[in-house]
Amino acid sequence: MTGRQALAEIFEPGHALDHIRLAREADVVVIAPATADLIARAAHGHANDLLTASLLATSAPVLFVPAMNDHMWAHPQTVRNVAHLRELGYRVLDPDDGPLAIGEGSGPGRMPEPDTIFAHLGRILESDNTLRGRRVLVTTGATREPVDPVRFISNHSTGKMGAAIAAAAWRRGADVTLIAGHTDVPLPGGPRVIRAETTEAMARAVAGEIAAADALIMAAAPADFTVKTPSASKMKREGGATSLDLVQTADILQAASGARKRGSVVVGFALETGDAAEGGAEKLRAKNVDMMVVNDQNEEGAGFGGDTNRVTLLSRDGKREELPLMLKTELAEELLDRIGALLNGS
């Protein structure tokens, strides 16, 4: 169908106000892919087709998802057009840096992945804005302490809990930084990600971010011990039995709690066996945090790796709250409800 035919169909009897109807019915407008041509026309207020006419008629949030050649994206006219769209209040994602059309190599211009687009949609549509404008620091995953170039000490953490918290906090409008060790799940689109393979690297990353954070949620499982002197070459089994000289790693949570800014909230996680609540209470006192999220590795559905968790929340004021078994995505929302209340003084 040609452009002339499309316009003729739109303005047939019964279609003359389609752009108004679409504009008023929309909760959000997403344009994906947004070409350089469409971005230029929208930036200059054109209304010569159904889409651009609807853009002028809608009061809903609008999200542009660019996709084009890297040279087109970098062209000064496109740069000005994108800047003008943002000045007008439109949201424009930056394109991904990756493979482009055949023969065009790689560079910025690739359309962001659907998960990233949906994450931005969730942020636009989210009605809970208690974290809007807050800086939230989340850690997730397991650290790996090298034994030799091919072996390491670690644990079974998959990173699901921290990833769920980071995604939910970002959707609620927070400026989220996610410090991730090894994870077995995709990390959410939206938050800024810092990779930290070892406990020492994670400690440095947290130390570099904590002073500006309104909330730290320490959902990672950093190793408590590391090899004092890792072998520079692969250890051979022919050498017989050996022993490892282990030393304690840095206590990231305790150090961060002491370095946080006034009025911020620090939340720790304590995965225990045996009397989990008592072990969590001891950590709450020792690490001087506002809330400790405690669960029992031996309880069905509550340990590493699963999609569910059952936790007890221990607060600085002595309050103890036992939550039922729920999905980790649901638990993330519960935790953020309480963190938002603490940040807002309630």
N, C-alpha and C positions, 0 to 999 in steps of 0.2 A: 504494500500500500504506500503510495506517495504521500508526502506531507500535505499536498493540496487535497487529496482524497480524505486524509484523516481529519483535516479541518472541516471539510464539507460534512463529514459524518457527525462531528461534534455539534455543528450548528444546524443540523436537521431539526425539525420540530420535535420537542421533547428532550433535546440534548443541549440546548443553548446555555443552561445554567449548571451543566455537569461539573464545571470547575468549582463553582460555589458549593455545590453539594459535597463534593469530595473534600474540599477545604474544611467544611464545617464538621464533617463526620470523623475526621482524622484526630486521633489522640497524639500521634507523632508522625512525621513524614520522614522517610528514609530514602535517600537517592543513592543507589548502589548498583552499578558503578556510576560515579559522577565524572563525566568526561570533561576535558578542558573546554570544549564548546559549551556544554551545559553550565559549567561554572561561570564562564564569561557572560552568558546570557542572563543567568540569575543575578550576577553581581551588578548588571546594568539595568535590571528591572524589566526585562523583556517579558512579553506575555503573548507570544505568537504560536503557542501550542498549549495543549491541555495541562502539561506538567508545570510550565512556567507561569501560566495563568493561575493555577491552583496555589502556587507558592505565594503569589501576591495576595491571594484571598484568604489564606489560612492564618489562624492565630496559634496553631499548634507548634511545638518545637520542631525544628527541621535539622536533620543530620545528613550532611554530605559525606560520601565515602569515595574519595578520588581514586581513579585508576587511569593511568596514561603512561606514555613513554617518559623516561627520566628527564630527558631534555625539555619536554613540554612542561613537566612539573616544575623544573628549575627556571623556566623562562620568566623574565621580569614581569611580563604582563599577567601570567598565571599567578605569580607571587602577589601582585597587587590585587588581583581579583579575589584570591583567597582571603587576603587581609581585609578587604572591604566586606566580604560576606561575614566574617567574624565580627567586624565593627557593627554590622546590622543586627547581630544577635544570633546568626546561624552558627551551628556547630559543624566544624569541618575536621575530620580525622586526618592525620598525616598518613600517607600511604606507606605500606611496608617496603623494606629494602630487600629485594629478592629477584629471582629470575623474571624477565620480562618476555615479550613476544619473541618467537623464534628468530634468532639472528641478532637480537638486540641486547644480549648479555644480561647483566644484572645491575640493579640500582634502585633508587627510590622511585616508586611509581606503581608498584604492585598493589592491587586491592587488598586491604586487610582481610584476614580470615573471618568466616562467619561467627566464630566464638567471640572474637573481639567486637564485631558489630553488635552482637546480642548483648554483650557486657555493657556497651555504651547505651543501648536501648534501655536496659534495666536501670542504669543510673539516671536516665532522663525521666523515666516513668515512676521511679521510687518515690513514695509519698512520705516515708520516714526520713526526715532531714536533720535528725539530731546530731549527726556527725559531720554535717556540711561545713567545710572550711577547717576541720580538725586534721591534724597530722597524726596518722596512726602507723605505728611500726609493728610489723608482725614477723616472727621467725617461724620457720617450718622445716620439716625433714630431718634426716639424720646426718651427723657429721661422720667423716671417715678419717681415722688416724692411721697413717702409713706404718706398716711393719717393715716392708721392703718395697721395691718398685712395683710389685704385682699383688701384694696382700695388704689388708687393712683391718682395723678393729672398728666395729660399727654396731648398729642395732636394727630392729625391724620396723622402724618408723617409715611410713610411706609419704608423709607430708599432706595427707588428705585434710586433717583438721585445720592446719594453718592456712592451706589454700582456700578452704571454705570460708574462714574468717576474713582473709584478705579480700576475697571476692565480694562478700557481703558488706564489708566496711566501705569498699570503693563504690559499690552500688548506692550506699547511703550518702554519698557525697564527700567522703573523706579523701584526703590526699594520702595515699597508702604507699608505703615502701615495704616490700616483702623480701626478707633475707632468707634465702633458701639453701639448705644443704642438699644432700642427695634426696631426690623425690621419685616416686613411682607413678605420679599422676601429673597431667598437664597443669602448668601454672596458669592462673586466670589472666585474661586480657584486662588491661586497665592499670593495675598497680605497677609501680616501678620495681624491677626485680634486681637484687644484688645476689650473686652466687657466692657461697662460702663453703668450700669443701671440708675444711677442718674446723675444729672447735676454736683454735686460735684465730682463724680467718673470720669466723662468725663473731667472735668477741670484738675484733677490730671493727667490723662493720657496724655492730650495735653501738660501740663506743662513738663512732663517727656520726651516728644519727640521733642518739638518745636526747641530746640537749635540746633539740628542736621538736621532739615528739610530744604530743598531748597524751598519747597512750602507747604503751608497749605491751604487746600480747605475745608472750614467750611460749609458743606452741611447739617449737623445735625440740628435738631430742639430741642435744649435743653429748658426745661421749664424755664420760667422767674421767677416763684415763687415756693416756697416750704413751707410746713407746719413747723412752728417754732418748735413745739413739737408734733411729731406724737404719736398717742395713742399706748400704748403697747399691748392693747387687742382690739378686734373688737368692734367698736362703735355700740350700740344697738339702733334701731329705737324707742324702747319703751321709751327711755329717752326724746323723743320729739325733737323739732328743736334745732339745735346747730350751732355754727359758728366756722370757722377755722381761726386761727391766721397765716396769710401768711407773709413771708419775701422774699426779693429778693434773687435770686441765684447769683452765681458768673458770671460775664460777661467774658465768655471764650475767645471770639474773641478779645476783647480789651486787655486782659491780654497777650494773645499769640502774638499779634502784637507788644507789647512792649518788649517781650522777644525773638523775632526772631533774627536770625543771619543776619549779614550784607549781602545784595545782594539777600536775599530770597524774595519770593512773597507770599502775603497773600490775599486770596479771601474769601469774606463773601457772605452769602445769606440773602436776606431780603424778607420775604413773608409779604405783606402788604394788607390792604384793604383801599379803598378810593384813595387818591393821592399816588399811590405806588412809583412813581419815586421820588417825593419829600421826602417821608419817607426813601427811600433808600439812597438818597443824604445826608440826615442828619446822617444816620448811617455810611456812607463812611467817613465823616469828623470826627465824634466822635470817631470812632474805629481805625482810621489811617491805613486803609487797601489800597491795590493797586487797587482792583477791587471789586465792589459790584454787585451781580447778583440779580436783582429785579423782582419779579412777583406779580401778584394780585390774591389773593385767590378767589375773586368773578368772575374772568374771566373764561369763559368756556374753559376747557382743560389745565388750567395753575396752578391748585392748588395741594393740597395733593392727593396722592393716584393714580392718573392717569398715563398713559404711556407717555403722552405728556407734554410739557411745553412751554410757551412763555415768554421770559424774555427780560429785558432791561439791558444792561451792562453799568455800570457807572465806569469810570476810575479816578484815582487820578489826572490826567492832565486835567480833565474836559470833556473828550470825552464821548459822549453818543451814544450807538449803540443799536438799537432795532432789535431783531432777530425775525423771523417769528415762528409760531407754528411748533414744530417739536417733534420727539420722544426724550425722555430723553437720550437714547443712542446716538442719533445724537448731542444733546446739549453737552453731555460730550466731544465729539470730538472737537466741536467748542471751548469750554472753554480751553481744553488742547492745542489747536493750539495757542491761545493767551497767555496762561501761558508759553508755551515753548518759544515763541517769547520774552516775558519779561525776562525770565531767560537767554536768549542768547543775550540780549541787543539790540533787534530790536523792 
